[in-house]
């Protein structure tokens, strides 16, 4: 998921969207290093996305990451 988000941040021409994505995902590395469950990290990301009104974009990124993960698992 982080790979998808970092690519989106780098590729976007919309500075506001890059800032929103950075805000939504900035706690993910700390959650991973602290050993939080993926579900807890995802719930926090979704809650932050809801507060920033970008749920659709984040859901699309989760879908893309899931498809990529499933494809790599084949």
mmCIF file of the N, C-alpha and C atoms, coordinates in Angstrom:
data_MODEL
# 
_entry.id   MODEL 
# 
loop_
_atom_site.group_PDB 
_atom_site.id 
_atom_site.type_symbol 
_atom_site.label_atom_id 
_atom_site.label_alt_id 
_atom_site.label_comp_id 
_atom_site.label_asym_id 
_atom_site.label_entity_id 
_atom_site.label_seq_id 
_atom_site.pdbx_PDB_ins_code 
_atom_site.Cartn_x 
_atom_site.Cartn_y 
_atom_site.Cartn_z 
_atom_site.occupancy 
_atom_site.B_iso_or_equiv 
_atom_site.pdbx_formal_charge 
_atom_site.auth_seq_id 
_atom_site.auth_comp_id 
_atom_site.auth_asym_id 
_atom_site.auth_atom_id 
_atom_site.pdbx_PDB_model_num 
ATOM 1   N N  . UNK A 1 1  ? 0.830   -1.188  0.000   1.00 0.00 ? 1  UNK A N  1 
ATOM 2   C CA . UNK A 1 1  ? 0.000   0.000   0.000   1.00 0.00 ? 1  UNK A CA 1 
ATOM 3   C C  . UNK A 1 1  ? 0.870   1.244   0.000   1.00 0.00 ? 1  UNK A C  1 
ATOM 4   N N  . UNK A 1 2  ? 1.907   1.243   0.813   1.00 0.00 ? 2  UNK A N  1 
ATOM 5   C CA . UNK A 1 2  ? 2.784   2.416   0.850   1.00 0.00 ? 2  UNK A CA 1 
ATOM 6   C C  . UNK A 1 2  ? 3.426   2.682   -0.501  1.00 0.00 ? 2  UNK A C  1 
ATOM 7   N N  . UNK A 1 3  ? 3.776   1.632   -1.220  1.00 0.00 ? 3  UNK A N  1 
ATOM 8   C CA . UNK A 1 3  ? 4.366   1.819   -2.546  1.00 0.00 ? 3  UNK A CA 1 
ATOM 9   C C  . UNK A 1 3  ? 3.396   2.544   -3.467  1.00 0.00 ? 3  UNK A C  1 
ATOM 10  N N  . UNK A 1 4  ? 2.137   2.155   -3.432  1.00 0.00 ? 4  UNK A N  1 
ATOM 11  C CA . UNK A 1 4  ? 1.121   2.802   -4.266  1.00 0.00 ? 4  UNK A CA 1 
ATOM 12  C C  . UNK A 1 4  ? 0.977   4.273   -3.877  1.00 0.00 ? 4  UNK A C  1 
ATOM 13  N N  . UNK A 1 5  ? 0.912   4.545   -2.589  1.00 0.00 ? 5  UNK A N  1 
ATOM 14  C CA . UNK A 1 5  ? 0.739   5.918   -2.111  1.00 0.00 ? 5  UNK A CA 1 
ATOM 15  C C  . UNK A 1 5  ? 1.945   6.781   -2.467  1.00 0.00 ? 5  UNK A C  1 
ATOM 16  N N  . UNK A 1 6  ? 3.140   6.264   -2.254  1.00 0.00 ? 6  UNK A N  1 
ATOM 17  C CA . UNK A 1 6  ? 4.332   7.051   -2.563  1.00 0.00 ? 6  UNK A CA 1 
ATOM 18  C C  . UNK A 1 6  ? 4.431   7.360   -4.054  1.00 0.00 ? 6  UNK A C  1 
ATOM 19  N N  . UNK A 1 7  ? 4.034   6.416   -4.884  1.00 0.00 ? 7  UNK A N  1 
ATOM 20  C CA . UNK A 1 7  ? 4.006   6.674   -6.327  1.00 0.00 ? 7  UNK A CA 1 
ATOM 21  C C  . UNK A 1 7  ? 2.984   7.754   -6.642  1.00 0.00 ? 7  UNK A C  1 
ATOM 22  N N  . UNK A 1 8  ? 1.819   7.679   -6.029  1.00 0.00 ? 8  UNK A N  1 
ATOM 23  C CA . UNK A 1 8  ? 0.782   8.694   -6.257  1.00 0.00 ? 8  UNK A CA 1 
ATOM 24  C C  . UNK A 1 8  ? 1.256   10.082  -5.819  1.00 0.00 ? 8  UNK A C  1 
ATOM 25  N N  . UNK A 1 9  ? 1.895   10.146  -4.663  1.00 0.00 ? 9  UNK A N  1 
ATOM 26  C CA . UNK A 1 9  ? 2.391   11.441  -4.173  1.00 0.00 ? 9  UNK A CA 1 
ATOM 27  C C  . UNK A 1 9  ? 3.416   12.009  -5.152  1.00 0.00 ? 9  UNK A C  1 
ATOM 28  N N  . UNK A 1 10 ? 4.308   11.161  -5.603  1.00 0.00 ? 10 UNK A N  1 
ATOM 29  C CA . UNK A 1 10 ? 5.357   11.614  -6.515  1.00 0.00 ? 10 UNK A CA 1 
ATOM 30  C C  . UNK A 1 10 ? 4.794   11.989  -7.880  1.00 0.00 ? 10 UNK A C  1 
ATOM 31  N N  . UNK A 1 11 ? 3.782   11.266  -8.347  1.00 0.00 ? 11 UNK A N  1 
ATOM 32  C CA . UNK A 1 11 ? 3.269   11.460  -9.698  1.00 0.00 ? 11 UNK A CA 1 
ATOM 33  C C  . UNK A 1 11 ? 2.241   12.585  -9.824  1.00 0.00 ? 11 UNK A C  1 
ATOM 34  N N  . UNK A 1 12 ? 1.612   12.953  -8.732  1.00 0.00 ? 12 UNK A N  1 
ATOM 35  C CA . UNK A 1 12 ? 0.533   13.940  -8.835  1.00 0.00 ? 12 UNK A CA 1 
ATOM 36  C C  . UNK A 1 12 ? 1.065   15.336  -9.125  1.00 0.00 ? 12 UNK A C  1 
ATOM 37  N N  . UNK A 1 13 ? 0.305   16.047  -9.920  1.00 0.00 ? 13 UNK A N  1 
ATOM 38  C CA . UNK A 1 13 ? 0.616   17.446  -10.177 1.00 0.00 ? 13 UNK A CA 1 
ATOM 39  C C  . UNK A 1 13 ? -0.158  18.357  -9.229  1.00 0.00 ? 13 UNK A C  1 
ATOM 40  N N  . UNK A 1 14 ? -1.011  17.739  -8.399  1.00 0.00 ? 14 UNK A N  1 
ATOM 41  C CA . UNK A 1 14 ? -1.859  18.473  -7.470  1.00 0.00 ? 14 UNK A CA 1 
ATOM 42  C C  . UNK A 1 14 ? -1.187  18.474  -6.091  1.00 0.00 ? 14 UNK A C  1 
ATOM 43  N N  . UNK A 1 15 ? -0.579  19.596  -5.745  1.00 0.00 ? 15 UNK A N  1 
ATOM 44  C CA . UNK A 1 15 ? 0.138   19.692  -4.470  1.00 0.00 ? 15 UNK A CA 1 
ATOM 45  C C  . UNK A 1 15 ? -0.786  19.450  -3.283  1.00 0.00 ? 15 UNK A C  1 
ATOM 46  N N  . UNK A 1 16 ? -2.013  19.918  -3.374  1.00 0.00 ? 16 UNK A N  1 
ATOM 47  C CA . UNK A 1 16 ? -2.957  19.712  -2.274  1.00 0.00 ? 16 UNK A CA 1 
ATOM 48  C C  . UNK A 1 16 ? -3.226  18.215  -2.066  1.00 0.00 ? 16 UNK A C  1 
ATOM 49  N N  . UNK A 1 17 ? -3.391  17.471  -3.164  1.00 0.00 ? 17 UNK A N  1 
ATOM 50  C CA . UNK A 1 17 ? -3.629  16.032  -3.041  1.00 0.00 ? 17 UNK A CA 1 
ATOM 51  C C  . UNK A 1 17 ? -2.400  15.339  -2.450  1.00 0.00 ? 17 UNK A C  1 
ATOM 52  N N  . UNK A 1 18 ? -1.214  15.741  -2.853  1.00 0.00 ? 18 UNK A N  1 
ATOM 53  C CA . UNK A 1 18 ? 0.008   15.157  -2.292  1.00 0.00 ? 18 UNK A CA 1 
ATOM 54  C C  . UNK A 1 18 ? 0.070   15.391  -0.785  1.00 0.00 ? 18 UNK A C  1 
ATOM 55  N N  . UNK A 1 19 ? -0.308  16.578  -0.348  1.00 0.00 ? 19 UNK A N  1 
ATOM 56  C CA . UNK A 1 19 ? -0.296  16.890  1.079   1.00 0.00 ? 19 UNK A CA 1 
ATOM 57  C C  . UNK A 1 19 ? -1.339  16.073  1.832   1.00 0.00 ? 19 UNK A C  1 
ATOM 58  N N  . UNK A 1 20 ? -2.501  15.889  1.241   1.00 0.00 ? 20 UNK A N  1 
ATOM 59  C CA . UNK A 1 20 ? -3.555  15.089  1.872   1.00 0.00 ? 20 UNK A CA 1 
ATOM 60  C C  . UNK A 1 20 ? -3.102  13.637  2.010   1.00 0.00 ? 20 UNK A C  1 
ATOM 61  N N  . UNK A 1 21 ? -2.534  13.091  0.940   1.00 0.00 ? 21 UNK A N  1 
ATOM 62  C CA . UNK A 1 21 ? -2.061  11.706  0.994   1.00 0.00 ? 21 UNK A CA 1 
ATOM 63  C C  . UNK A 1 21 ? -0.971  11.545  2.046   1.00 0.00 ? 21 UNK A C  1 
ATOM 64  N N  . UNK A 1 22 ? -0.066  12.490  2.097   1.00 0.00 ? 22 UNK A N  1 
ATOM 65  C CA . UNK A 1 22 ? 0.996   12.436  3.111   1.00 0.00 ? 22 UNK A CA 1 
ATOM 66  C C  . UNK A 1 22 ? 0.393   12.476  4.510   1.00 0.00 ? 22 UNK A C  1 
ATOM 67  N N  . UNK A 1 23 ? -0.619  13.312  4.705   1.00 0.00 ? 23 UNK A N  1 
ATOM 68  C CA . UNK A 1 23 ? -1.265  13.412  6.011   1.00 0.00 ? 23 UNK A CA 1 
ATOM 69  C C  . UNK A 1 23 ? -1.978  12.112  6.375   1.00 0.00 ? 23 UNK A C  1 
ATOM 70  N N  . UNK A 1 24 ? -2.666  11.525  5.417   1.00 0.00 ? 24 UNK A N  1 
ATOM 71  C CA . UNK A 1 24 ? -3.421  10.297  5.674   1.00 0.00 ? 24 UNK A CA 1 
ATOM 72  C C  . UNK A 1 24 ? -2.490  9.154   6.062   1.00 0.00 ? 24 UNK A C  1 
ATOM 73  N N  . UNK A 1 25 ? -1.325  9.072   5.424   1.00 0.00 ? 25 UNK A N  1 
ATOM 74  C CA . UNK A 1 25 ? -0.463  7.901   5.593   1.00 0.00 ? 25 UNK A CA 1 
ATOM 75  C C  . UNK A 1 25 ? 0.759   8.135   6.466   1.00 0.00 ? 25 UNK A C  1 
ATOM 76  N N  . UNK A 1 26 ? 0.923   9.311   7.037   1.00 0.00 ? 26 UNK A N  1 
ATOM 77  C CA . UNK A 1 26 ? 2.179   9.592   7.741   1.00 0.00 ? 26 UNK A CA 1 
ATOM 78  C C  . UNK A 1 26 ? 2.415   8.725   8.977   1.00 0.00 ? 26 UNK A C  1 
ATOM 79  N N  . UNK A 1 27 ? 1.377   8.180   9.582   1.00 0.00 ? 27 UNK A N  1 
ATOM 80  C CA . UNK A 1 27 ? 1.555   7.342   10.776  1.00 0.00 ? 27 UNK A CA 1 
ATOM 81  C C  . UNK A 1 27 ? 1.731   5.858   10.456  1.00 0.00 ? 27 UNK A C  1 
ATOM 82  N N  . UNK A 1 28 ? 1.604   5.490   9.195   1.00 0.00 ? 28 UNK A N  1 
ATOM 83  C CA . UNK A 1 28 ? 1.694   4.074   8.827   1.00 0.00 ? 28 UNK A CA 1 
ATOM 84  C C  . UNK A 1 28 ? 3.056   3.472   9.189   1.00 0.00 ? 28 UNK A C  1 
ATOM 85  N N  . UNK A 1 29 ? 4.182   4.097   8.825   1.00 0.00 ? 29 UNK A N  1 
ATOM 86  C CA . UNK A 1 29 ? 5.469   3.483   9.192   1.00 0.00 ? 29 UNK A CA 1 
ATOM 87  C C  . UNK A 1 29 ? 5.630   3.282   10.711  1.00 0.00 ? 29 UNK A C  1 
ATOM 88  N N  . UNK A 1 30 ? 5.171   4.229   11.487  1.00 0.00 ? 30 UNK A N  1 
ATOM 89  C CA . UNK A 1 30 ? 5.261   4.087   12.946  1.00 0.00 ? 30 UNK A CA 1 
ATOM 90  C C  . UNK A 1 30 ? 4.389   2.929   13.426  1.00 0.00 ? 30 UNK A C  1 
ATOM 91  N N  . UNK A 1 31 ? 3.228   2.779   12.826  1.00 0.00 ? 31 UNK A N  1 
ATOM 92  C CA . UNK A 1 31 ? 2.360   1.662   13.192  1.00 0.00 ? 31 UNK A CA 1 
ATOM 93  C C  . UNK A 1 31 ? 2.986   0.321   12.864  1.00 0.00 ? 31 UNK A C  1 
ATOM 94  N N  . UNK A 1 32 ? 3.616   0.254   11.695  1.00 0.00 ? 32 UNK A N  1 
ATOM 95  C CA . UNK A 1 32 ? 4.287   -0.986  11.291  1.00 0.00 ? 32 UNK A CA 1 
ATOM 96  C C  . UNK A 1 32 ? 5.427   -1.303  12.245  1.00 0.00 ? 32 UNK A C  1 
ATOM 97  N N  . UNK A 1 33 ? 6.259   -0.306  12.523  1.00 0.00 ? 33 UNK A N  1 
ATOM 98  C CA . UNK A 1 33 ? 7.422   -0.554  13.394  1.00 0.00 ? 33 UNK A CA 1 
ATOM 99  C C  . UNK A 1 33 ? 7.008   -0.844  14.831  1.00 0.00 ? 33 UNK A C  1 
ATOM 100 N N  . UNK A 1 34 ? 5.821   -0.386  15.215  1.00 0.00 ? 34 UNK A N  1 
ATOM 101 C CA . UNK A 1 34 ? 5.326   -0.666  16.567  1.00 0.00 ? 34 UNK A CA 1 
ATOM 102 C C  . UNK A 1 34 ? 4.622   -2.010  16.671  1.00 0.00 ? 34 UNK A C  1 
ATOM 103 N N  . UNK A 1 35 ? 4.492   -2.690  15.535  1.00 0.00 ? 35 UNK A N  1 
ATOM 104 C CA . UNK A 1 35 ? 3.878   -4.010  15.543  1.00 0.00 ? 35 UNK A CA 1 
ATOM 105 C C  . UNK A 1 35 ? 2.363   -4.012  15.543  1.00 0.00 ? 35 UNK A C  1 
ATOM 106 N N  . UNK A 1 36 ? 1.748   -2.895  15.162  1.00 0.00 ? 36 UNK A N  1 
ATOM 107 C CA . UNK A 1 36 ? 0.288   -2.858  15.098  1.00 0.00 ? 36 UNK A CA 1 
ATOM 108 C C  . UNK A 1 36 ? -0.198  -3.812  14.013  1.00 0.00 ? 36 UNK A C  1 
ATOM 109 N N  . UNK A 1 37 ? -1.352  -4.376  14.217  1.00 0.00 ? 37 UNK A N  1 
ATOM 110 C CA . UNK A 1 37 ? -1.959  -5.233  13.212  1.00 0.00 ? 37 UNK A CA 1 
ATOM 111 C C  . UNK A 1 37 ? -2.334  -4.406  11.990  1.00 0.00 ? 37 UNK A C  1 
ATOM 112 N N  . UNK A 1 38 ? -2.257  -5.033  10.823  1.00 0.00 ? 38 UNK A N  1 
ATOM 113 C CA . UNK A 1 38 ? -2.590  -4.356  9.568   1.00 0.00 ? 38 UNK A CA 1 
ATOM 114 C C  . UNK A 1 38 ? -4.003  -3.782  9.612   1.00 0.00 ? 38 UNK A C  1 
ATOM 115 N N  . UNK A 1 39 ? -4.916  -4.505  10.235  1.00 0.00 ? 39 UNK A N  1 
ATOM 116 C CA . UNK A 1 39 ? -6.310  -4.042  10.313  1.00 0.00 ? 39 UNK A CA 1 
ATOM 117 C C  . UNK A 1 39 ? -6.423  -2.749  11.108  1.00 0.00 ? 39 UNK A C  1 
ATOM 118 N N  . UNK A 1 40 ? -5.635  -2.620  12.167  1.00 0.00 ? 40 UNK A N  1 
ATOM 119 C CA . UNK A 1 40 ? -5.668  -1.398  12.985  1.00 0.00 ? 40 UNK A CA 1 
ATOM 120 C C  . UNK A 1 40 ? -5.089  -0.222  12.199  1.00 0.00 ? 40 UNK A C  1 
ATOM 121 N N  . UNK A 1 41 ? -4.026  -0.474  11.472  1.00 0.00 ? 41 UNK A N  1 
ATOM 122 C CA . UNK A 1 41 ? -3.417  0.587   10.663  1.00 0.00 ? 41 UNK A CA 1 
ATOM 123 C C  . UNK A 1 41 ? -4.385  1.020   9.568   1.00 0.00 ? 41 UNK A C  1 
ATOM 124 N N  . UNK A 1 42 ? -4.998  0.049   8.915   1.00 0.00 ? 42 UNK A N  1 
ATOM 125 C CA . UNK A 1 42 ? -5.961  0.366   7.862   1.00 0.00 ? 42 UNK A CA 1 
ATOM 126 C C  . UNK A 1 42 ? -7.138  1.162   8.418   1.00 0.00 ? 42 UNK A C  1 
ATOM 127 N N  . UNK A 1 43 ? -7.635  0.794   9.591   1.00 0.00 ? 43 UNK A N  1 
ATOM 128 C CA . UNK A 1 43 ? -8.755  1.512   10.207  1.00 0.00 ? 43 UNK A CA 1 
ATOM 129 C C  . UNK A 1 43 ? -8.384  2.962   10.480  1.00 0.00 ? 43 UNK A C  1 
ATOM 130 N N  . UNK A 1 44 ? -7.162  3.199   10.952  1.00 0.00 ? 44 UNK A N  1 
ATOM 131 C CA . UNK A 1 44 ? -6.709  4.568   11.205  1.00 0.00 ? 44 UNK A CA 1 
ATOM 132 C C  . UNK A 1 44 ? -6.605  5.359   9.915   1.00 0.00 ? 44 UNK A C  1 
ATOM 133 N N  . UNK A 1 45 ? -6.090  4.719   8.877   1.00 0.00 ? 45 UNK A N  1 
ATOM 134 C CA . UNK A 1 45 ? -5.975  5.381   7.570   1.00 0.00 ? 45 UNK A CA 1 
ATOM 135 C C  . UNK A 1 45 ? -7.365  5.755   7.053   1.00 0.00 ? 45 UNK A C  1 
ATOM 136 N N  . UNK A 1 46 ? -8.292  4.834   7.153   1.00 0.00 ? 46 UNK A N  1 
ATOM 137 C CA . UNK A 1 46 ? -9.652  5.090   6.669   1.00 0.00 ? 46 UNK A CA 1 
ATOM 138 C C  . UNK A 1 46 ? -10.314 6.201   7.477   1.00 0.00 ? 46 UNK A C  1 
ATOM 139 N N  . UNK A 1 47 ? -10.118 6.199   8.783   1.00 0.00 ? 47 UNK A N  1 
ATOM 140 C CA . UNK A 1 47 ? -10.701 7.253   9.627   1.00 0.00 ? 47 UNK A CA 1 
ATOM 141 C C  . UNK A 1 47 ? -10.124 8.617   9.269   1.00 0.00 ? 47 UNK A C  1 
ATOM 142 N N  . UNK A 1 48 ? -8.815  8.678   9.055   1.00 0.00 ? 48 UNK A N  1 
ATOM 143 C CA . UNK A 1 48 ? -8.185  9.946   8.684   1.00 0.00 ? 48 UNK A CA 1 
ATOM 144 C C  . UNK A 1 48 ? -8.659  10.391  7.301   1.00 0.00 ? 48 UNK A C  1 
ATOM 145 N N  . UNK A 1 49 ? -8.808  9.438   6.388   1.00 0.00 ? 49 UNK A N  1 
ATOM 146 C CA . UNK A 1 49 ? -9.307  9.762   5.044   1.00 0.00 ? 49 UNK A CA 1 
ATOM 147 C C  . UNK A 1 49 ? -10.724 10.326  5.126   1.00 0.00 ? 49 UNK A C  1 
ATOM 148 N N  . UNK A 1 50 ? -11.536 9.774   5.998   1.00 0.00 ? 50 UNK A N  1 
ATOM 149 C CA . UNK A 1 50 ? -12.905 10.277  6.170   1.00 0.00 ? 50 UNK A CA 1 
ATOM 150 C C  . UNK A 1 50 ? -12.883 11.717  6.676   1.00 0.00 ? 50 UNK A C  1 
ATOM 151 N N  . UNK A 1 51 ? -11.986 11.993  7.634   1.00 0.00 ? 51 UNK A N  1 
ATOM 152 C CA . UNK A 1 51 ? -11.900 13.362  8.163   1.00 0.00 ? 51 UNK A CA 1 
ATOM 153 C C  . UNK A 1 51 ? -11.439 14.348  7.088   1.00 0.00 ? 51 UNK A C  1 
ATOM 154 N N  . UNK A 1 52 ? -10.635 13.869  6.145   1.00 0.00 ? 52 UNK A N  1 
ATOM 155 C CA . UNK A 1 52 ? -10.099 14.741  5.093   1.00 0.00 ? 52 UNK A CA 1 
ATOM 156 C C  . UNK A 1 52 ? -10.899 14.640  3.795   1.00 0.00 ? 52 UNK A C  1 
ATOM 157 N N  . UNK A 1 53 ? -12.018 13.903  3.840   1.00 0.00 ? 53 UNK A N  1 
ATOM 158 C CA . UNK A 1 53 ? -12.939 13.760  2.713   1.00 0.00 ? 53 UNK A CA 1 
ATOM 159 C C  . UNK A 1 53 ? -12.257 13.238  1.448   1.00 0.00 ? 53 UNK A C  1 
ATOM 160 N N  . UNK A 1 54 ? -11.475 12.180  1.615   1.00 0.00 ? 54 UNK A N  1 
ATOM 161 C CA . UNK A 1 54 ? -10.827 11.568  0.446   1.00 0.00 ? 54 UNK A CA 1 
ATOM 162 C C  . UNK A 1 54 ? -10.976 10.050  0.484   1.00 0.00 ? 54 UNK A C  1 
ATOM 163 N N  . UNK A 1 55 ? -12.112 9.590   1.004   1.00 0.00 ? 55 UNK A N  1 
ATOM 164 C CA . UNK A 1 55 ? -12.333 8.163   1.148   1.00 0.00 ? 55 UNK A CA 1 
ATOM 165 C C  . UNK A 1 55 ? -12.278 7.429   -0.190  1.00 0.00 ? 55 UNK A C  1 
ATOM 166 N N  . UNK A 1 56 ? -12.851 8.022   -1.239  1.00 0.00 ? 56 UNK A N  1 
ATOM 167 C CA . UNK A 1 56 ? -12.873 7.350   -2.547  1.00 0.00 ? 56 UNK A CA 1 
ATOM 168 C C  . UNK A 1 56 ? -11.468 7.103   -3.068  1.00 0.00 ? 56 UNK A C  1 
ATOM 169 N N  . UNK A 1 57 ? -10.613 8.123   -2.970  1.00 0.00 ? 57 UNK A N  1 
ATOM 170 C CA . UNK A 1 57 ? -9.247  7.981   -3.461  1.00 0.00 ? 57 UNK A CA 1 
ATOM 171 C C  . UNK A 1 57 ? -8.492  6.902   -2.681  1.00 0.00 ? 57 UNK A C  1 
ATOM 172 N N  . UNK A 1 58 ? -8.674  6.900   -1.372  1.00 0.00 ? 58 UNK A N  1 
ATOM 173 C CA . UNK A 1 58 ? -7.977  5.935   -0.531  1.00 0.00 ? 58 UNK A CA 1 
ATOM 174 C C  . UNK A 1 58 ? -8.503  4.527   -0.795  1.00 0.00 ? 58 UNK A C  1 
ATOM 175 N N  . UNK A 1 59 ? -9.808  4.380   -0.956  1.00 0.00 ? 59 UNK A N  1 
ATOM 176 C CA . UNK A 1 59 ? -10.383 3.067   -1.269  1.00 0.00 ? 59 UNK A CA 1 
ATOM 177 C C  . UNK A 1 59 ? -9.836  2.558   -2.602  1.00 0.00 ? 59 UNK A C  1 
ATOM 178 N N  . UNK A 1 60 ? -9.691  3.432   -3.583  1.00 0.00 ? 60 UNK A N  1 
ATOM 179 C CA . UNK A 1 60 ? -9.138  3.034   -4.875  1.00 0.00 ? 60 UNK A CA 1 
ATOM 180 C C  . UNK A 1 60 ? -7.685  2.574   -4.725  1.00 0.00 ? 60 UNK A C  1 
ATOM 181 N N  . UNK A 1 61 ? -6.931  3.240   -3.870  1.00 0.00 ? 61 UNK A N  1 
ATOM 182 C CA . UNK A 1 61 ? -5.541  2.840   -3.643  1.00 0.00 ? 61 UNK A CA 1 
ATOM 183 C C  . UNK A 1 61 ? -5.454  1.498   -2.931  1.00 0.00 ? 61 UNK A C  1 
ATOM 184 N N  . UNK A 1 62 ? -6.341  1.268   -1.960  1.00 0.00 ? 62 UNK A N  1 
ATOM 185 C CA . UNK A 1 62 ? -6.375  -0.033  -1.291  1.00 0.00 ? 62 UNK A CA 1 
ATOM 186 C C  . UNK A 1 62 ? -6.723  -1.130  -2.302  1.00 0.00 ? 62 UNK A C  1 
ATOM 187 N N  . UNK A 1 63 ? -7.676  -0.853  -3.184  1.00 0.00 ? 63 UNK A N  1 
ATOM 188 C CA . UNK A 1 63 ? -8.040  -1.829  -4.215  1.00 0.00 ? 63 UNK A CA 1 
ATOM 189 C C  . UNK A 1 63 ? -6.856  -2.125  -5.130  1.00 0.00 ? 63 UNK A C  1 
ATOM 190 N N  . UNK A 1 64 ? -6.150  -1.085  -5.558  1.00 0.00 ? 64 UNK A N  1 
ATOM 191 C CA . UNK A 1 64 ? -4.989  -1.258  -6.436  1.00 0.00 ? 64 UNK A CA 1 
ATOM 192 C C  . UNK A 1 64 ? -3.904  -2.071  -5.733  1.00 0.00 ? 64 UNK A C  1 
ATOM 193 N N  . UNK A 1 65 ? -3.657  -1.773  -4.478  1.00 0.00 ? 65 UNK A N  1 
ATOM 194 C CA . UNK A 1 65 ? -2.631  -2.507  -3.723  1.00 0.00 ? 65 UNK A CA 1 
ATOM 195 C C  . UNK A 1 65 ? -3.041  -3.960  -3.547  1.00 0.00 ? 65 UNK A C  1 
ATOM 196 N N  . UNK A 1 66 ? -4.312  -4.215  -3.301  1.00 0.00 ? 66 UNK A N  1 
ATOM 197 C CA . UNK A 1 66 ? -4.798  -5.583  -3.134  1.00 0.00 ? 66 UNK A CA 1 
ATOM 198 C C  . UNK A 1 66 ? -4.656  -6.360  -4.434  1.00 0.00 ? 66 UNK A C  1 
ATOM 199 N N  . UNK A 1 67 ? -5.040  -5.732  -5.553  1.00 0.00 ? 67 UNK A N  1 
ATOM 200 C CA . UNK A 1 67 ? -4.902  -6.400  -6.847  1.00 0.00 ? 67 UNK A CA 1 
ATOM 201 C C  . UNK A 1 67 ? -3.442  -6.727  -7.140  1.00 0.00 ? 67 UNK A C  1 
ATOM 202 N N  . UNK A 1 68 ? -2.550  -5.787  -6.840  1.00 0.00 ? 68 UNK A N  1 
ATOM 203 C CA . UNK A 1 68 ? -1.121  -6.003  -7.075  1.00 0.00 ? 68 UNK A CA 1 
ATOM 204 C C  . UNK A 1 68 ? -0.609  -7.145  -6.206  1.00 0.00 ? 68 UNK A C  1 
ATOM 205 N N  . UNK A 1 69 ? -1.038  -7.173  -4.958  1.00 0.00 ? 69 UNK A N  1 
ATOM 206 C CA . UNK A 1 69 ? -0.612  -8.230  -4.028  1.00 0.00 ? 69 UNK A CA 1 
ATOM 207 C C  . UNK A 1 69 ? -1.098  -9.590  -4.477  1.00 0.00 ? 69 UNK A C  1 
ATOM 208 N N  . UNK A 1 70 ? -2.348  -9.672  -4.904  1.00 0.00 ? 70 UNK A N  1 
ATOM 209 C CA . UNK A 1 70 ? -2.924  -10.937 -5.361  1.00 0.00 ? 70 UNK A CA 1 
ATOM 210 C C  . UNK A 1 70 ? -2.204  -11.394 -6.632  1.00 0.00 ? 70 UNK A C  1 
ATOM 211 N N  . UNK A 1 71 ? -1.937  -10.466 -7.529  1.00 0.00 ? 71 UNK A N  1 
ATOM 212 C CA . UNK A 1 71 ? -1.252  -10.793 -8.782  1.00 0.00 ? 71 UNK A CA 1 
ATOM 213 C C  . UNK A 1 71 ? 0.156   -11.321 -8.503  1.00 0.00 ? 71 UNK A C  1 
ATOM 214 N N  . UNK A 1 72 ? 0.860   -10.728 -7.561  1.00 0.00 ? 72 UNK A N  1 
ATOM 215 C CA . UNK A 1 72 ? 2.211   -11.176 -7.231  1.00 0.00 ? 72 UNK A CA 1 
ATOM 216 C C  . UNK A 1 72 ? 2.204   -12.530 -6.544  1.00 0.00 ? 72 UNK A C  1 
ATOM 217 N N  . UNK A 1 73 ? 1.100   -12.851 -5.889  1.00 0.00 ? 73 UNK A N  1 
ATOM 218 C CA . UNK A 1 73 ? 0.983   -14.130 -5.192  1.00 0.00 ? 73 UNK A CA 1 
ATOM 219 C C  . UNK A 1 73 ? 0.696   -15.288 -6.119  1.00 0.00 ? 73 UNK A C  1 
ATOM 220 N N  . UNK A 1 74 ? 0.323   -15.004 -7.358  1.00 0.00 ? 74 UNK A N  1 
ATOM 221 C CA . UNK A 1 74 ? 0.025   -16.072 -8.323  1.00 0.00 ? 74 UNK A CA 1 
ATOM 222 C C  . UNK A 1 74 ? 1.242   -16.829 -8.745  1.00 0.00 ? 74 UNK A C  1 
# 
